[in-house]
Amino acid sequence: MVNILEIPRTTRRWRLVPLAFALVLTACSGKGAVTTEAASERAAEPPQAAPAPETTGGFDGQAAYQYVSDLVAIGSRTAGTDGNHRAQDYIIGKLKSFGCPVDEEPFTTPTPVGTVQMKNIVVKIPGASPDILLFTTHYDTKKLPNFVGADDGGSSTGVMLEFARLVCPRKNALTVWVAFFDGEEAFNVNWVDPDNTYGSRELAARMALSGDLPRLKALLLADMIGTRDLVIKRETNSTKWLTDMVWSTAARLGYGKIFVSDGYAVEDDHDSFLKRGAVATDLIDMEIPYWHTPQDTLDKISPQSLAVVGHVLITVLPELEQKFRSAGRA
């Protein structure tokens, strides 16, 4: 007999059957695991209001929530499907309305369900320096019945859209890219290489071929950051100094109870860049009871949580610029 509490929680895809996964979440310490019943009770409550943008560095959590709502209204966004294409059109339309320079980067890749056409959407904002800071998310959803991915794919996409709205007109010291990856999710039930992270692997390869990868100074990935009981643990495969900078910024902003010191290892889109020697970190809350279930719906999403993550990202941006400007002058 295997004690499920001893199964290591070390991967982006925990490789547990749904019942075992729910039991682990219920029994785990640290975050204070949320049961499905408790989550359902909170779902009946109105969304937590986002703080005023002037208190969060200009980041509008309510606007980010609306973007999530719009994506959820599309429905499933599995790579290669009509819903995925509609999500692409939505993201591109929003970015262009913000005045962002948008690169559409389609690619074709083999998958367990056959050859699939996918598309990364990359905003490339020129800066005073050609060195690149890359902020990323994925917008696709897991291939599951009745799955709309409000948190898993939706929440971080809403945050990155609002982040792009703020950053595109900004005079940036470094070149800033904001990437929306397709094909993060596996087509199979289990997370087994190479059936995952299609979009991030594609962009990493393109940057290596173009010569952009050596100019990449830091990558910050957001994924599943919208839950009402948000707790983001340190992802232990990530670059330590970058994680330290993000967590110290969050603590200074008063979010120490959300960005906590506990850690776990997570496989995610940042791995595509870590494997190529890049600096990267992942902001993710893996301990949600509705993960990869039809219950990952809009009622689980908090505008307040979106605002917190956006505030941290928009604040850490100039800190990273200062770090690398100083390094360039040294």
C-alpha positions, -999 to 999 in steps of 0.1 A, spaced: 0 0 0 13 35 -9 7 64 15 -4 92 -9 9 118 14 44 105 7 40 109 -31 64 138 -40 46 169 -52 73 177 -77 58 182 -111 36 206 -130 14 176 -137 12 156 -104 4 123 -122 -23 115 -96 -58 102 -103 -84 128 -94 -94 112 -62 -59 109 -49 -52 144 -60 -81 157 -40 -71 138 -9 -36 152 -12 -49 187 -14 -72 181 16 -45 167 38 -15 188 28 -2 214 53 13 248 44 -13 267 23 -42 253 42 -57 230 16 -91 239 3 -117 213 0 -141 212 -29 -170 219 -5 -153 250 9 -145 262 -26 -181 258 -37 -193 278 -7 -169 306 -16 -180 304 -52 -214 317 -41 -198 348 -27 -193 378 -49 -158 383 -63 -133 401 -41 -131 436 -53 -98 447 -69 -80 476 -51 -79 509 -69 -53 510 -97 -36 540 -81 -27 517 -52 -13 489 -74 11 508 -96 -16 515 -122 -25 479 -126 -62 475 -129 -73 442 -114 -109 447 -125 -98 451 -161 -77 419 -158 -108 401 -144 -128 413 -174 -103 398 -198 -105 365 -179 -143 367 -182 -141 373 -219 -118 343 -224 -140 320 -203 -170 330 -224 -152 316 -254 -151 282 -237 -125 256 -243 -93 269 -258 -74 237 -266 -47 241 -292 -59 237 -328 -96 242 -320 -120 269 -330 -121 282 -294 -83 285 -294 -84 305 -326 -111 328 -312 -89 333 -281 -60 342 -304 -82 368 -322 -93 382 -288 -58 385 -274 -44 401 -306 -73 425 -308 -68 436 -272 -31 441 -276 -35 461 -308 -61 483 -291 -34 490 -264 -10 501 -292 13 471 -287 35 459 -315 22 423 -320 41 394 -336 20 365 -346 42 334 -347 24 304 -361 40 269 -361 30 234 -368 39 205 -345 33 168 -341 12 158 -311 -5 126 -299 -37 137 -317 -19 144 -350 -2 174 -365 -16 206 -349 -13 242 -360 -5 265 -330 4 301 -326 24 321 -301 15 358 -297 45 379 -288 46 416 -280 81 431 -286 85 465 -271 118 482 -281 138 497 -252 169 518 -248 189 486 -245 185 455 -268 187 433 -237 153 415 -232 130 410 -202 104 384 -211 70 381 -193 50 351 -202 18 330 -198 -1 304 -218 -37 309 -231 -46 273 -242 -67 249 -221 -64 213 -212 -82 189 -236 -110 179 -211 -148 179 -214 -165 211 -203 -132 227 -193 -129 265 -196 -97 271 -177 -106 303 -158 -76 299 -136 -54 275 -156 -47 297 -187 -73 324 -181 -61 342 -150 -25 347 -161 -35 357 -196 -58 384 -181 -28 396 -160 -4 397 -189 -29 416 -211 -33 443 -184 5 442 -179 10 448 -217 -15 477 -216 7 494 -190 41 485 -205 35 491 -243 34 529 -241 62 530 -214 97 542 -222 115 511 -212 152 510 -204 154 474 -216 135 457 -245 104 441 -230 86 411 -245 53 398 -234 46 363 -248 13 344 -248 21 307 -254 -1 282 -272 1 245 -264 13 245 -228 -11 217 -219 -6 181 -227 -31 164 -251 -27 131 -231 -41 129 -196 -6 127 -181 22 152 -185 48 131 -205 75 147 -226 73 159 -253 35 163 -250 36 196 -233 51 232 -235 48 233 -273 47 271 -275 75 279 -250 98 253 -266 91 269 -300 99 304 -288 130 293 -270 142 275 -302 134 306 -324 153 329 -300 183 305 -300 183 305 -338 178 343 -342 205 352 -316 180 367 -292 184 341 -265 218 355 -253 201 389 -249 174 374 -226 183 387 -191 152 373 -173 120 355 -179 90 357 -155 62 332 -161 27 335 -145 3 305 -145 -27 298 -122 -26 330 -102 -63 339 -99 -77 319 -70 -94 337 -41 -71 320 -16 -39 327 -35 -7 314 -21 23 313 -44 52 292 -32 87 294 -45 93 272 -75 126 255 -66 138 248 -102 137 285 -109 167 308 -109 172 317 -72 183 353 -75 153 362 -97 129 344 -74 145 362 -45 139 396 -62 103 388 -70 96 376 -35 113 405 -18 94 429 -40 61 412 -30 71 414 7 79 451 4 45 457 -12 27 439 17 20 406 0 42 384 22 12 361 31 7 354 -6 42 350 -18 54 326 9 88 311 16 77 274 12 87 258 -20 81 230 -45 94 220 -79 70 225 -108 74 216 -145 61 245 -166 68 267 -196 99 283 -179 116 249 -182 120 254 -220 143 284 -213 160 270 -181 171 241 -202 188 265 -226 207 283 -197 183 312 -194 173 330 -161 137 323 -153 111 320 -125 76 307 -123 47 323 -103 21 296 -98 -4 283 -72 -6 245 -77 -28 238 -47 -63 244 -60 -90 218 -57 -105 225 -91 -73 220 -111 -81 203 -144 -117 198 -136 -149 214 -151 -151 234 -118 -122 257 -130 -148 285 -137 -149 322 -135 -165 322 -100 -132 309 -86 -113 340 -98 -105 370 -77 -99 405 -92 -79 411 -60 -55 382 -66 -50 394 -102 -42 429 -90 -17 415 -65 3 396 -91 1 424 -116 13 449 -89 43 427 -82 52 423 -119 48 460 -128 70 469 -97 97 443 -104 101 455 -140 120 487 -132 140 469 -105 152 444 -132 160 473 -156 180 490 -129 199 458 -122 210 453 -158 216 490 -165 239 491 -135 256 459 -148 261 475 -182 278 505 -167 301 485 -146 
